[in-house]
Amino acid sequence: MSGTRAIVDTNLVLYVLQGDRSAADLLADRDIILSYITCMELLAEPALPASELAARKAFIESWPMIDMHPAIMETGIRFRRDFKLKLPDAIIAATAHFLDVPLFTADKGFESVRKEIKVILYER
């Protein structure tokens, strides 16, 4: 990998797993880091077929995952309160802030935190 690290939001991971070549190209040559929230969102979907669950697990196992840290928790609380992000999104954004890396996402809701973190918005 190039050493260019990035947090990747759940929706973008799903696009890649569904075969979206443009999404995959956006992430090419990056050292992807996953928030534990992204891992939970990918694996906790009810009635997920076994083959899809296996593909998601394989993707998760390919990249490092960042667990909760007190600084992520504090920033996540602030992002939730100040920017009214959904709690999982606030934690993902706080993880990018903590690591000082860009967040790659397809969720326009993250635009509110652009003053705090670098958001790379993927549009289909």
C-alpha positions in Angstrom: 0.0 0.0 0.0 1.0 3.6 -0.4 0.9 4.5 3.2 -2.0 6.9 2.6 -4.3 6.0 5.4 -8.1 6.5 5.5 -11.2 5.6 7.5 -13.9 4.1 5.3 -17.5 4.5 6.1 -19.8 1.5 6.0 -21.8 2.6 2.9 -18.6 2.8 0.8 -17.5 -0.6 2.0 -20.8 -2.0 0.9 -20.5 -0.4 -2.6 -17.1 -2.0 -3.0 -18.4 -5.4 -1.9 -21.3 -5.1 -4.4 -18.7 -4.7 -7.2 -18.8 -0.9 -7.6 -15.6 -0.4 -9.6 -15.5 3.4 -9.1 -15.8 3.0 -5.3 -13.0 0.4 -5.4 -10.8 2.7 -7.5 -11.3 5.5 -5.0 -9.9 3.4 -2.3 -7.1 1.8 -4.4 -3.6 2.3 -3.0 -4.9 3.4 0.4 -4.3 1.8 3.8 -7.9 1.4 4.9 -8.7 1.5 8.5 -12.1 0.4 9.8 -13.9 1.7 12.9 -15.3 -1.0 15.1 -18.7 0.6 14.4 -18.3 -0.1 10.7 -17.4 -3.7 11.5 -20.5 -4.0 13.6 -22.7 -2.5 11.0 -21.3 -4.8 8.3 -21.9 -8.0 10.4 -25.0 -7.2 12.4 -27.5 -7.0 9.5 -30.3 -9.5 10.1 -30.9 -12.4 7.7 -27.6 -11.8 5.9 -26.9 -14.8 3.6 -23.9 -16.9 4.7 -22.0 -16.1 1.5 -22.4 -12.4 2.0 -21.5 -12.6 5.7 -18.3 -14.5 4.7 -17.4 -11.8 2.1 -17.9 -9.1 4.7 -15.8 -11.0 7.3 -13.0 -11.4 4.7 -13.0 -7.7 3.9 -12.9 -6.8 7.6 -10.0 -9.2 8.3 -8.0 -7.6 5.5 -7.7 -4.2 7.3 -6.9 -3.0 10.8 -9.8 -2.1 13.0 -9.7 0.7 15.6 -11.4 0.0 18.9 -13.0 2.6 21.1 -10.6 4.9 22.8 -11.5 7.6 25.4 -10.5 10.4 23.0 -12.8 8.9 20.3 -15.6 8.7 22.8 -15.2 12.3 23.8 -15.0 13.6 20.2 -17.9 11.3 19.2 -20.1 12.8 21.9 -19.1 16.3 20.7 -19.8 15.5 17.0 -23.2 14.0 18.0 -24.2 17.0 20.0 -22.6 19.8 17.8 -23.3 18.4 14.3 -26.3 16.2 15.1 -24.8 13.1 13.5 -26.3 9.7 14.2 -24.3 8.1 17.0 -22.5 5.5 14.7 -21.6 8.2 12.3 -20.3 10.4 15.1 -18.0 7.6 16.3 -16.8 6.9 12.7 -16.0 10.6 12.2 -14.4 10.8 15.6 -12.2 7.9 14.7 -11.0 9.8 11.6 -10.4 12.8 13.8 -8.4 10.8 16.4 -6.2 9.2 13.7 -6.0 12.5 11.7 -6.9 10.7 8.5 -9.6 11.5 5.8 -13.0 9.8 6.0 -14.2 8.3 2.7 -18.0 8.0 2.6 -21.0 8.2 0.4 -23.1 9.8 3.2 -23.7 13.5 2.6 -24.5 13.8 6.3 -20.8 13.9 7.1 -20.5 17.3 5.3 -21.4 19.0 8.5 -18.1 17.9 10.1 -15.8 19.1 7.3 -14.3 21.8 9.5 -13.1 19.1 11.9 -12.0 16.3 9.5 -11.3 15.8 5.8 -14.3 14.2 4.2 -14.0 12.6 0.8 -17.5 12.2 -0.6 -18.2 9.5 -3.1 -21.1 10.1 -5.4 -22.5 7.3 -7.5 
